[in-house]
């Protein structure tokens, strides 16, 4: 077996490996590399490749060894439950969790800031992929003096085993909500999003109030390991899909061996706004027959009419294939801002009519078959 060479080098220093080896850049996390580790591309390099890092870990290993390794996870007892955990902690009695890390995900040219936030729940607030946590930010509810802030829901962006694969953490993908006065163009902190700014400003060791988990509509059906899953997201709506894909392609889960097709459509503003891009490209590299990845960059790409490329334009581009997959039983998921749905629905309706089908009847059937999953906010 080829061995790994692990060393820390400053940015900009050239690195050479034997021709039979390849290199991969990893970010430092509290994860031990072992024989079954994904030495390239697991949660460690979360930013897109255009973002420079202060320090890097370089791992050289044989291509053959790196092609299909998976990461051991624990505790496997997380697979035992027959039903998803729901509302283990409620608003009046939340769980006190701890911030592990907060990392900016996007590059300098992204409009706005999005952060990857890892939370330590000690294994006390288990969840399934596709569920959400509630966060109660500190402070007083401005509309109810003397009462705590309202809970805010965030889709969980990790598998049930968390980024450290030990079942003790969960990750959130949070865009900082900032308000700019339309007249002055200046930021008005009094109108900024309370919870998103609290989370993005958090430091390791900070305590947060956690509720949940909640939600069943976005749970990943696992009864058929050969099923097709079409995942459509805008921005931070990619969060639940990151959890799905880690479970499908990264983790060595004894009870779930995915052999179907996962197809991700992600819409963002530009290349610097892409989220978890390196992870997704790693899956393309290692599982080309089981994973597809299409990106819509509205400020960099043009659709067939010459307008901005939105995620619904990508759906239209592959509409014949998508409709055939749906006819064959594929699941389709939508997650992101609620404003994404009208354009997508209009596109699907138009395509259905061009095919001589009634979209209303088709949608009714998809819902009846539990193939249609929507979570927008």
Secondary structure, DSSP 8 states (H G I E B T S, - for coil): ----EEEEEETT------TTEEEEEE---S----TTS-TTTSTT--S-TTS--SEEEEEEEEHHHHSS--EE-S-GGGG--SS----SBBTTB-EEEEEEEEEE-S-TTSSS-EEEEEEE-TTSS---TT-EEEEE-SSB-TTSTTSB--EEEEEB-S-TTTTTTSSSEEEEEEE----B-TTT--B-GGGS-HHHHHHHT--TT-EEEEEEEE-STT----S-TT-EEEEEEEGGGGHHHHHHHIIIIIEE-TT----SEEEEEEEESSGGG-SSHHHHHHHHHH-TTTEEEEEEETTT-B-TTSSB--HHHHHHHTHHHHHHHHHTT-EEEEEE-THHHHHHHHHHHHHHHHTT--HHHHHHHHHHTT-EEEEE-
